[in-house]
């Protein structure tokens, strides 16, 4: 068995070297590079994909493509690189590299530092960085190098509050703007039969566990990251120990007691997948990324994004996902001409390049009408065609998201409405803690503390809201004491040190 494994490894190396040789030969006089990446989109075959062919026409760069369609295969490719595979690719596209993988591959000399090349070779990305310096901070590793380029979007994934506008209209209510008004709206949803089925079966606000519930703390001016920390005036603070947190907990307890919160919110996953054609929606507000992911399409159109509640004259909401996705594009030490490949990928940091990656080529894959909206020809509105025309989906691509183009989609007004709502919502989103990158040693230090502290915070929140423990001075004093016993001081010292060394 061991001999067979050795044989397979040697065979893989030989094939990779052969591919590199073929790449040099096939490219002719044009620059030629071996590109590997992960893309599990159904029907997509990089060898016959129009995006790569059009990019070659645009840049003159020839690529020999190696597509991994499973996570297992891509993991093997990355492992081979880490082991010093002589036949490794020049470039990694849709690389799905974690921060820790970037650090490890840089330390092994597999990935080159891209930072010295950005200003001269990536003018489009560099312009974005000059406009938003935090992008550079987000992709820089602890040693100061940049191992991979990002995907950048103005509307990253968010845990929105989606409210049933049809119910608001039916009950002649306005969208709530603060905690008190939200309580009043939820009460109306509970009592006034907004789905008109003659039963009091409405769930005013549906949520999934403490994670969702803590997003409601914005109604009391509180936001924190997954570690429950935020920064104020250069100091790291722990949200569950803030005075407003107790107000938030008491409010949630009252909502739950009055059945304004989903009574199963701590024990079940929201699911509105319904097959009964006569069924009516029973959820007033749901917390999710897209209402269409929770409800069937005919119901989802009734829901709109609710803007954050106002607290002491300010509207803020916690950033759920970073606008900068790391690890999408990297260049290995095998690449003989990194400048050319960086100029190639820099095309995707333009609106034109982003559109090419998203939907394809104008007048071929999509049409622009006289009013400026765009649509896909009816013959091309199928998954197989789209997979052959673009590289969107199946893994994050390098580049930017061209939201302005997407918002001009003419075939579905609801798509435009959602994008416009998301863009409007973005003005209220705040990052509780600046971009950071943890080393492996730091991860090993903070992970056990986080496991204890975060679990305890969430469990105690549930106990208070469910009424299992009284909300009192004594219970909060015990809460703080237990946190200190778990190592909260070390926990906060760790994050203060991370902040101070940004």
C-alpha positions in Angstrom: 0.0 0.0 0.0 2.8 2.4 0.9 4.5 1.7 -2.4 1.3 2.5 -4.2 0.9 5.8 -2.5 4.5 6.8 -3.4 3.9 5.8 -7.0 0.7 8.0 -7.1 2.6 10.9 -5.6 5.4 10.6 -8.2 2.9 10.2 -11.0 1.1 13.4 -9.9 4.4 15.3 -9.9 5.2 14.0 -13.3 1.8 15.1 -14.6 2.2 18.6 -13.1 5.6 19.0 -14.7 4.2 17.8 -18.0 1.4 20.4 -17.7 3.9 23.2 -17.1 5.9 22.1 -20.2 2.7 21.9 -22.2 1.8 25.4 -21.0 5.0 26.8 -22.3 4.6 25.1 -25.6 0.9 25.8 -26.1 1.2 29.5 -25.3 3.6 30.1 -28.2 4.9 33.7 -28.2 2.3 34.8 -25.7 3.0 34.8 -22.0 1.7 31.4 -20.7 0.9 30.5 -17.1 -0.4 27.4 -15.3 -3.4 28.5 -13.2 -5.1 26.4 -10.6 -8.2 27.0 -8.5 -11.3 25.8 -6.9 -14.7 26.1 -8.6 -17.5 23.6 -7.9 -20.2 25.3 -10.0 -22.4 22.8 -11.8 -21.8 22.6 -15.6 -18.7 24.9 -15.4 -15.6 23.7 -17.1 -12.7 26.1 -17.1 -11.3 24.6 -20.3 -14.3 25.8 -22.3 -15.3 28.8 -20.3 -15.7 32.1 -22.2 -14.4 34.3 -19.4 -10.9 32.9 -19.7 -11.0 33.0 -23.5 -12.1 36.7 -23.4 -9.5 37.6 -20.8 -6.8 36.1 -23.1 -8.1 38.2 -26.0 -8.1 41.3 -23.7 -4.7 40.8 -22.1 -2.7 38.5 -24.5 -2.0 36.2 -21.6 -2.5 32.4 -22.2 -3.5 30.2 -19.4 -3.3 26.5 -18.9 -6.2 25.8 -16.4 -6.4 23.3 -13.6 -9.9 23.4 -12.0 -10.6 21.6 -8.7 -14.3 20.8 -8.5 -14.3 19.3 -5.0 -12.9 20.7 -1.8 -11.0 17.4 -1.3 -9.2 17.8 -4.6 -8.4 21.5 -3.9 -7.1 20.5 -0.4 -4.8 18.0 -2.0 -3.4 20.6 -4.4 -2.7 23.0 -1.5 -1.1 20.2 0.4 1.2 19.3 -2.5 2.3 23.0 -2.8 3.0 23.1 0.9 5.1 19.9 0.5 7.2 21.6 -2.2 5.7 20.1 -5.3 8.0 21.1 -8.2 5.1 21.2 -10.6 2.9 23.6 -8.8 0.9 26.2 -10.6 2.1 29.7 -11.2 -1.1 31.3 -10.1 -4.0 30.5 -7.8 -7.4 31.8 -8.9 -10.6 31.6 -6.8 -8.1 30.2 -4.4 -10.3 30.1 -1.3 -7.2 30.5 0.9 -7.8 31.0 4.6 -5.6 33.5 6.5 -3.8 30.7 8.2 -3.1 29.0 4.9 -1.7 32.3 3.5 0.6 32.6 6.5 1.8 29.0 6.3 2.4 29.1 2.5 4.3 32.4 2.8 6.5 31.0 5.6 7.3 28.0 3.3 8.2 30.3 0.4 5.3 28.9 -1.7 3.5 32.2 -2.2 5.4 35.4 -3.1 4.8 38.8 -1.4 2.6 40.8 -3.7 2.9 44.1 -1.8 6.0 45.4 -3.7 4.1 45.0 -7.0 0.7 46.6 -6.3 1.4 50.2 -7.0 3.1 49.5 -10.3 1.2 46.5 -11.6 -2.3 46.9 -10.1 -3.3 50.6 -10.7 -7.0 49.8 -10.3 -6.7 47.9 -7.1 -4.1 50.5 -5.8 -6.6 53.3 -6.5 -9.2 51.5 -4.3 -6.6 51.1 -1.6 -5.7 54.8 -1.7 -9.4 55.6 -1.3 -9.9 53.1 1.4 -6.6 52.3 3.2 -8.4 49.7 5.4 -8.3 47.4 2.4 -4.6 47.2 2.7 -4.8 46.5 6.4 -7.3 43.7 5.7 -5.0 41.8 3.3 -1.7 42.4 5.0 -0.3 39.5 7.1 1.4 39.9 10.5 4.8 39.9 8.9 3.8 42.8 6.7 3.5 40.8 3.4 0.5 40.3 1.2 0.1 36.7 0.1 -3.2 37.0 -1.7 -5.5 39.6 -3.3 -9.1 40.2 -2.2 -12.7 40.4 -3.5 -14.2 43.7 -2.5 -17.9 44.5 -2.2 -19.8 47.6 -0.9 -22.6 45.3 0.3 -21.2 42.3 2.1 -23.4 39.6 3.6 -25.5 41.0 6.4 -28.0 39.7 9.0 -30.8 42.0 8.1 -34.2 42.4 9.8 -36.7 41.7 7.1 -40.2 43.1 7.9 -43.5 42.1 6.2 -44.4 45.3 4.4 -47.7 43.8 3.4 -48.6 43.4 7.1 -47.6 47.0 7.8 -49.8 48.3 5.0 -52.7 46.1 6.0 -52.5 47.4 9.6 -51.8 51.0 8.5 -48.5 51.0 10.4 -45.2 52.8 9.7 -41.9 51.0 9.9 -40.6 51.2 13.5 -37.7 53.5 14.1 -36.8 52.7 17.8 -37.2 49.9 20.4 -40.5 51.3 21.7 -42.0 51.6 18.2 -40.7 48.1 17.4 -42.5 46.7 20.4 -45.7 48.4 19.3 -45.5 47.0 15.8 -44.7 43.5 17.1 -47.8 43.7 19.4 -50.0 44.6 16.4 -48.6 41.7 14.5 -49.5 39.4 17.4 -53.0 40.7 18.0 -54.5 42.1 14.8 -54.4 39.0 12.5 -52.3 40.6 9.7 -52.2 37.4 7.6 -56.1 37.4 7.7 -56.5 33.7 8.4 -58.7 34.2 11.4 -56.2 32.6 13.8 -53.7 34.1 16.2 -50.8 32.1 14.7 -48.5 35.0 13.9 -44.8 35.0 15.0 -44.1 38.7 15.4 -40.3 38.4 15.3 -38.4 35.2 14.4 -34.8 34.6 15.3 -32.3 31.7 15.6 -30.6 31.6 19.0 -28.5 34.2 20.9 -26.4 35.0 17.8 -29.4 36.6 16.0 -30.8 38.1 19.2 -27.6 40.1 19.9 -28.1 41.9 16.6 -31.1 43.5 18.2 -28.8 45.2 20.8 -28.2 47.9 18.2 -31.6 49.3 19.4 -29.7 50.2 22.5 -26.6 51.5 20.7 -24.6 48.3 21.1 -22.7 46.4 18.5 -19.9 43.9 18.9 -18.1 41.2 16.9 -18.3 37.5 17.3 -15.9 37.8 20.3 -18.5 40.2 21.9 -15.9 43.0 21.9 -15.9 46.5 20.4 -13.6 49.5 20.4 -14.4 52.9 21.9 -11.8 55.7 22.1 -9.0 53.3 21.6 -10.1 50.9 24.3 -11.5 47.3 23.9 -14.8 46.8 25.6 -16.9 43.8 26.3 -20.5 44.4 25.2 -22.2 42.1 27.8 -20.8 44.2 30.6 -22.1 47.5 29.3 -25.0 49.2 31.1 -27.1 49.2 28.0 -26.7 45.5 27.7 -28.8 45.0 30.8 -31.5 47.3 29.2 -31.4 45.2 26.1 -31.7 41.9 28.0 -34.7 43.2 30.0 -36.3 44.4 26.8 -35.8 41.0 25.1 -37.2 39.3 28.2 -40.3 41.4 28.0 -40.7 40.7 24.3 -40.4 36.9 24.9 -42.8 36.9 27.8 -45.4 38.7 25.7 -44.9 36.2 22.9 -43.5 38.9 20.6 -40.4 36.8 20.0 -40.5 33.4 18.5 -41.1 31.0 21.5 -38.9 28.4 19.7 -36.2 30.8 18.8 -33.6 29.2 21.1 -34.3 25.6 20.1 -35.3 25.4 16.5 -34.2 26.6 13.1 -36.5 28.9 11.2 -38.1 27.2 8.2 -40.9 28.6 6.1 -40.7 26.0 3.4 -44.4 25.3 2.8 -46.0 23.2 0.1 -49.7 24.0 1.0 -50.8 26.5 -1.7 -53.4 27.9 0.7 -51.0 28.5 3.5 -50.3 32.1 4.6 -47.1 33.6 6.0 -47.0 33.8 9.8 -43.8 35.7 10.4 -43.7 39.5 10.8 -39.9 40.0 11.0 -37.2 37.5 10.3 -33.5 37.9 10.6 -31.6 36.6 7.6 -29.4 37.5 4.6 -32.2 37.3 2.0 -35.9 36.8 2.6 -35.9 34.5 -0.4 -33.6 32.1 1.4 -36.2 31.7 4.2 -39.6 32.0 2.4 -40.9 30.8 -0.8 -40.6 33.3 -3.6 -44.3 34.4 -3.5 -43.9 35.3 0.1 -40.4 36.8 0.0 -41.6 39.7 -2.1 -43.7 40.9 0.8 -40.6 41.6 2.9 -38.4 44.6 2.9 -35.2 45.4 4.8 -35.9 47.3 8.0 -33.4 50.1 8.7 -31.7 50.1 12.1 -33.4 51.4 15.2 -32.4 54.8 16.5 -30.8 55.1 19.9 -30.0 58.5 21.4 -30.2 60.1 17.9 -27.9 57.5 16.2 -28.5 54.6 13.9 -25.8 51.9 13.9 -25.8 48.2 13.0 -23.1 45.6 13.4 -21.1 44.6 10.4 -21.7 40.9 9.8 -19.1 40.1 7.1 -16.1 42.1 6.1 -16.4 43.9 2.7 -12.9 42.5 1.9 -12.8 38.8 1.3 -9.2 37.5 1.6 -7.4 34.7 -0.2 -8.9 34.9 -3.7 -5.8 35.2 -5.9 -2.1 34.4 -5.2 1.1 33.9 -7.1 3.5 31.1 -6.3 7.3 31.1 -6.4 7.1 29.0 -9.6 5.8 32.0 -11.6 8.5 33.6 -13.7 6.6 36.8 -14.5 4.4 37.9 -11.6 4.0 41.4 -13.0 2.1 40.1 -16.0 -0.3 38.1 -14.0 -0.9 41.0 -11.6 -1.8 43.2 -14.5 -4.1 40.4 -15.8 -6.0 40.2 -12.5 -6.1 44.0 -12.0 -8.6 44.1 -14.9 -11.1 42.5 -12.5 -10.8 45.5 -10.2 -12.7 47.6 -12.8 -16.4 47.8 -13.4 -15.9 46.4 -16.9 -13.8 43.4 -15.6 -16.2 42.7 -12.8 -19.2 42.7 -15.2 -17.3 40.3 -17.5 -16.7 37.9 -14.6 -20.3 38.2 -13.4 -22.4 37.9 -16.5 -20.2 37.9 -19.6 -19.9 40.1 -22.7 -22.4 42.7 -23.7 -24.5 41.9 -26.8 -23.6 38.3 -26.5 -24.4 37.2 -23.0 -26.6 40.2 -22.0 -28.3 43.0 -23.7 -28.6 46.7 -22.7 -32.0 48.3 -23.5 -32.7 51.9 -24.3 -33.6 52.8 -20.7 -30.1 51.6 -19.5 -31.4 48.4 -17.9 -29.9 45.1 -19.0 -31.3 41.6 -19.5 -30.2 38.2 -20.6 -31.6 36.8 -23.9 -34.3 34.3 -23.2 -32.3 31.5 -24.9 -29.5 32.1 -22.4 -31.4 32.1 -19.2 -30.3 28.7 -18.0 -27.7 27.5 -15.5 -25.6 25.6 -18.1 -25.2 28.7 -20.3 -24.4 31.0 -17.5 -21.8 28.6 -16.2 -20.0 28.6 -19.5 -20.2 32.4 -19.9 -18.9 33.7 -16.6 -16.9 32.6 -13.5 -19.3 34.0 -10.8 -20.2 31.5 -8.0 -18.6 28.3 -6.9 -15.9 30.2 -4.9 -15.0 33.8 -4.5 -13.3 35.5 -7.4 -10.8 38.3 -7.1 -11.9 41.8 -8.1 -14.9 44.0 -7.1 -18.6 43.6 -7.1 -20.2 46.0 -9.6 -23.3 46.8 -7.7 -24.2 49.7 -9.9 -24.5 47.4 -12.9 -26.5 44.8 -11.0 -28.9 47.5 -9.9 -29.8 48.1 -13.5 -31.1 44.6 -14.0 -34.4 45.2 -15.9 -36.1 41.8 -15.8 -36.9 41.8 -12.1 -37.8 45.0 -10.2 -37.5 43.2 -6.9 -33.8 42.6 -7.5 -33.2 46.3 -8.0 -35.3 47.1 -4.9 -33.3 44.8 -2.7 -29.9 46.1 -4.0 -31.0 49.7 -3.4 -32.2 48.8 0.1 -28.9 47.1 0.8 -26.9 50.0 -0.4 -29.0 52.4 1.7 -28.6 50.1 4.7 -24.8 50.1 4.3 -24.5 53.7 5.6 -25.5 52.5 9.1 -23.1 49.6 9.3 -20.1 49.9 11.6 -17.1 47.6 12.2 -17.0 46.9 15.9 -13.3 46.0 15.7 -10.7 47.0 13.1 -9.4 44.5 10.6 -7.0 42.1 12.2 -5.0 39.0 11.3 -4.1 36.4 14.0 -1.0 34.3 13.9 -1.3 30.6 14.6 0.1 31.2 18.1 -2.5 33.9 18.8 -5.3 31.6 17.6 -4.1 28.9 19.9 -4.1 31.4 22.7 -7.6 32.9 22.2 -9.6 29.9 21.0 -10.0 28.1 24.4 -10.9 31.4 26.1 -13.4 32.2 23.4 -15.0 28.8 23.6 -15.6 29.2 27.3 -16.6 32.9 27.4 -18.8 33.1 24.3 -20.7 29.9 25.2 -21.4 31.2 28.7 -22.5 34.7 27.4 -25.0 33.1 25.0 -26.3 30.6 27.5 -26.8 33.3 30.1 -28.6 35.5 27.6 -31.0 32.6 26.9 -31.6 32.0 30.6 -32.5 35.6 31.2 -34.7 35.9 28.2 -36.5 32.6 28.9 -37.1 33.7 32.4 -35.0 30.9 33.9 -33.0 33.4 35.9 -34.1 36.8 37.3 -32.7 39.9 35.8 -31.2 41.6 38.9 -28.2 43.2 40.4 -27.3 39.9 42.0 -27.6 37.9 38.7 -25.5 40.4 36.8 -22.9 40.5 39.5 -22.6 36.7 39.4 -22.4 36.9 35.6 -19.4 39.3 35.8 -17.8 37.2 38.5 -18.1 34.0 36.5 -16.6 35.7 33.4 -13.6 36.9 35.4 -13.1 33.3 36.7 -13.1 32.1 33.1 -10.3 34.5 32.2 -12.1 37.6 30.9 -9.3 39.9 31.9 -6.8 37.9 29.9 -9.3 37.8 27.1 -9.6 41.6 26.9 -5.8 42.1 27.4 -5.3 39.9 24.3 -7.7 42.0 22.2 -6.2 45.2 23.4 -2.8 44.0 22.4 -4.1 43.1 18.9 -5.7 46.5 18.6 -2.6 48.4 19.8 -0.4 46.6 17.2 -2.6 47.3 14.2 
